Amino acid sequence: MANTENAAIVMKQKQLDAIREQAAKAEKDAKPTRAQLAQLYEQNFFNLLAPAAYGGLQLAIPEALQVLENLSWADGSMGWLTAKGVIAGWAGGFINPEVGKELLSGDKVHVTGTNEVSGIAEKTKTGYTVTGHWSHVAGIAEASAFIAHCTIMENGATIKDEAHKEQVLSFILLKDELTLSVCSSMGLASAGCHDVDVKNLKVAANRAFILTAEHAAANARLYQYPYLQLSEAVLAATVSGMATRLTELCQGMINEMKDNNGAPLINDNMVQDTIEKYTQKMNDARVKLYYAAELTWQACVNQQTIKDTILYKVSAAAQDLTRKARECTDAILPFCGIAAMDKGSEINRVWRDLHTASQEKLLVFGGL
């Protein structure tokens, strides 16, 4: 997304502007506006990686990353909201087809979720009893369903797999089965984040699924790609879009500023060197993410086994890009002065969105 003129590849400039123009109102209301949601549904963005059987686009992963990066460049909160929906939509490729046809088909279906394994599912004769708490779930207020990850128990004991790890199952839960409570964070306000609680919910066995290649229900290479690296790449791409927009805003502000002697601040050698140094580092990290995503995606398409050493490149690149995005924006923002701290300004909103999104545990520590 460093070349933001290419945003027109995935969205027309008018559509990007329509989303960005609504950003301040959406933040004030702490939810996406109808106009923003209309654009997302019109472009079918929530279904970038969802199965074609349910109206999904089944894009190649590098292409989906570009879409999400561009969208996050337009508005970080909408990018984050969509990214969470895209990951949950991809999980539709593992859901029982009969359940998927019933719950995932439709023009305005929006599923969301979180990467946290924060629930417990007690095995019963007919299914499971689910209890759990998931925090800061983006877009749940607008979503029709929620993907919940749970550890499995039977007769009060945790079930472990052959590797002696706690067995994890994912469940598709309906909106009216959830208890929502508004949560507050420094940024991403218009992503409409809520905490989600479920207590002693009886769930049929056919609504449980496993997010690994051998358990895919959809017959497409997209669902042979590992869940962990897909999630890391998707979320890192959204952070990249936010950071690109923030550096643009910073440079625009700096171009209008004067130093203590009345000379253009942008001509100051230290300012120039700092901008060039840190933006180059961020752009290099971005290129590495796309390279790793393309490398692993091509291996997946060609039905090759993706070696752990190659998958690690995606994880490392996602974490490095997130780190470089913070470092870049934190190095440049101080040159903008106190005006950048105006909470009502776009530059401050984007800074808060970026620093909230980059706190995602998956982008800091990796793993699930």
Residue pairs with C-beta under 8 A, 6 or more apart in sequence:
1 7
1 66
1 69
1 70
1 72
1 73
1 240
1 241
1 244
1 286
2 244
2 283
2 286
4 70
4 73
4 244
4 248
6 70
7 13
7 16
7 70
7 73
7 74
9 66
9 70
10 66
10 67
10 70
10 71
11 39
11 43
11 67
11 70
11 71
11 74
15 39
15 43
16 70
16 73
16 74
17 74
18 35
18 36
18 39
19 35
19 36
19 39
19 71
19 74
19 75
19 78
20 74
20 75
22 32
22 33
22 35
22 36
22 75
23 75
23 77
23 78
23 190
23 346
23 349
24 344
24 346
24 349
25 33
26 32
26 33
26 36
26 75
26 77
26 78
26 189
26 190
27 77
27 189
27 190
27 349
29 190
30 182
30 189
30 190
30 192
31 141
31 142
31 190
31 192
32 40
32 77
32 78
32 81
32 139
32 142
32 190
32 191
32 192
33 190
36 75
36 78
36 190
37 142
40 46
40 78
40 81
40 82
41 107
41 108
41 110
44 55
44 56
44 57
45 67
45 71
45 82
45 85
45 86
46 82
46 85
46 86
46 89
46 109
46 110
46 111
47 54
47 55
47 56
47 57
47 86
47 89
47 109
48 56
48 57
48 59
48 64
48 67
48 68
48 86
48 89
49 56
49 57
49 58
49 59
49 61
49 64
49 86
49 87
49 89
49 90
49 222
49 230
50 56
50 57
50 58
50 86
50 89
50 90
50 92
50 93
50 104
51 58
51 92
51 93
51 100
51 104
51 218
51 220
51 223
52 58
52 220
53 97
53 100
53 101
53 218
54 92
54 100
54 101
54 104
54 105
54 109
55 104
55 105
55 106
55 107
55 109
56 89
56 92
58 220
58 222
59 67
60 222
60 297
60 301
61 222
61 225
61 230
61 233
61 293
61 296
61 297
62 290
62 293
62 294
62 297
64 86
64 234
65 233
65 234
65 237
65 289
65 290
65 293
66 237
68 79
68 82
68 83
68 86
68 234
68 237
68 238
68 241
69 79
69 237
69 238
69 240
69 241
69 244
70 241
71 78
71 79
71 82
71 238
71 241
72 78
72 79
72 80
72 83
72 237
72 238
72 239
72 240
72 241
72 242
72 245
73 79
73 241
73 242
73 244
73 245
74 241
74 245
75 190
76 187
76 188
76 238
76 241
76 242
76 245
76 349
76 350
76 353
76 354
76 357
77 187
77 188
77 189
77 190
77 191
77 353
78 190
78 191
79 238
79 241
79 242
80 138
80 188
80 191
80 238
80 353
80 357
81 112
81 138
81 139
81 190
81 191
81 192
83 234
83 235
83 237
83 238
84 112
84 113
84 114
84 137
84 138
84 139
84 191
85 110
85 111
85 112
85 139
85 143
86 234
87 113
87 115
87 230
87 231
87 234
87 235
88 111
88 112
88 113
88 145
88 146
88 147
89 104
89 111
90 222
90 223
90 230
91 111
91 113
91 147
91 170
91 172
91 209
91 211
91 227
92 100
92 104
92 111
92 218
93 216
93 217
93 218
93 220
93 222
93 223
94 170
94 209
94 210
94 211
94 215
94 216
94 217
94 218
94 223
95 103
95 104
95 172
95 207
95 209
95 217
96 206
96 207
96 209
96 217
97 217
98 206
99 172
99 206
99 207
100 217
103 109
103 144
103 145
103 172
103 174
104 111
104 145
109 144
109 145
110 139
110 142
110 143
110 144
111 143
111 144
111 145
111 146
111 147
111 172
112 137
112 138
112 139
112 140
112 143
112 145
112 146
112 147
113 137
113 146
113 147
113 148
113 149
114 134
114 135
114 136
114 137
114 147
114 149
115 149
115 231
115 360
115 361
115 362
115 368
116 134
116 135
116 149
116 361
117 149
117 150
117 151
117 168
117 368
118 132
118 133
118 134
118 135
118 149
118 150
119 130
119 131
119 132
119 133
119 134
119 148
119 149
119 150
119 151
119 171
119 198
120 130
120 131
120 132
120 150
120 151
120 153
121 128
121 129
121 130
121 150
121 151
121 152
121 153
121 169
121 171
121 203
121 208
122 128
122 129
122 130
122 131
122 153
122 154
123 152
123 153
123 154
123 159
124 202
126 202
126 204
126 205
127 202
127 203
127 204
127 205
127 206
127 207
127 208
128 150
128 152
128 169
128 171
128 202
128 203
128 205
128 208
129 200
129 201
129 202
129 203
130 148
130 150
130 171
130 173
130 198
130 200
130 201
130 203
131 198
131 199
131 200
131 201
132 148
132 150
132 196
132 197
132 198
133 195
133 196
133 197
133 198
134 146
134 148
134 195
134 196
134 197
135 183
135 195
135 196
136 183
136 185
136 193
136 194
136 195
137 146
137 193
137 194
137 195
137 196
138 188
138 191
138 192
138 193
139 191
139 192
140 146
140 175
140 178
140 180
140 192
140 193
140 194
140 196
141 180
141 192
141 194
142 192
143 175
144 174
144 175
145 172
145 173
145 174
145 175
146 172
146 173
146 174
146 175
146 178
146 196
147 170
147 171
147 172
147 173
148 170
148 171
148 172
148 173
148 196
148 198
149 168
149 169
149 170
149 171
149 368
150 168
150 169
150 170
150 171
151 158
151 166
151 167
151 168
152 158
152 159
152 166
152 167
152 168
152 169
153 159
158 166
158 167
159 166
159 167
160 166
160 167
161 167
168 210
169 208
169 209
169 210
170 208
170 209
170 210
170 211
171 203
171 207
171 208
171 209
172 207
172 209
173 198
173 201
173 203
173 207
177 198
177 201
178 196
178 197
178 198
179 196
179 197
179 198
179 199
180 194
180 195
180 196
180 197
181 194
181 195
181 197
182 194
182 195
183 193
183 194
183 195
185 193
185 356
186 352
186 355
186 356
187 349
187 351
187 352
187 353
187 354
187 355
187 356
187 357
188 352
188 353
188 356
188 357
209 215
209 217
211 227
212 227
213 223
213 224
213 225
213 226
216 223
216 224
217 223
221 300
221 301
221 303
222 300
224 300
224 303
225 296
225 297
225 300
226 306
226 311
227 368
228 311
228 315
228 366
228 367
228 368
229 296
229 311
229 314
229 315
229 318
231 362
231 368
232 314
232 315
232 318
232 319
232 362
232 363
232 366
233 289
233 292
233 293
233 314
233 317
233 318
235 318
235 357
235 360
235 362
235 363
236 289
236 317
236 318
236 319
236 321
236 322
236 363
237 289
238 357
239 321
239 322
239 325
239 354
239 357
239 358
239 363
240 282
240 286
240 289
240 321
240 325
242 325
242 350
242 353
242 354
242 357
243 282
243 325
243 326
243 328
243 329
243 354
245 350
246 329
246 333
246 347
246 350
246 351
246 354
247 275
247 279
247 282
247 328
247 329
247 332
249 346
249 347
249 350
250 329
250 332
250 333
250 335
250 336
250 340
250 347
251 266
251 275
251 332
253 336
253 339
253 340
253 347
254 265
254 266
254 271
254 275
254 332
254 335
254 336
255 264
255 266
257 264
257 265
257 266
257 335
257 336
257 337
258 264
258 265
259 265
259 268
265 271
265 335
266 272
271 335
274 331
274 332
274 335
275 332
277 331
278 324
278 327
278 328
278 331
278 332
279 328
279 332
281 324
281 327
281 328
282 321
282 324
282 325
282 327
282 328
284 324
285 317
285 320
285 321
285 323
285 324
285 325
286 321
288 313
288 317
288 320
288 321
289 314
289 317
289 318
289 321
291 313
291 317
292 310
292 313
292 314
292 316
292 317
293 314
293 317
295 310
295 313
296 306
296 310
296 311
296 313
296 314
299 305
299 306
299 310
300 306
315 366
318 362
318 363
318 366
319 363
319 364
319 366
322 358
322 360
322 363
322 364
325 354
325 358
326 354
326 355
326 358
329 351
329 354
333 340
333 347
333 351
336 347
339 345
340 347
340 348
340 351
341 348
342 348
343 349
357 363
358 364
362 368
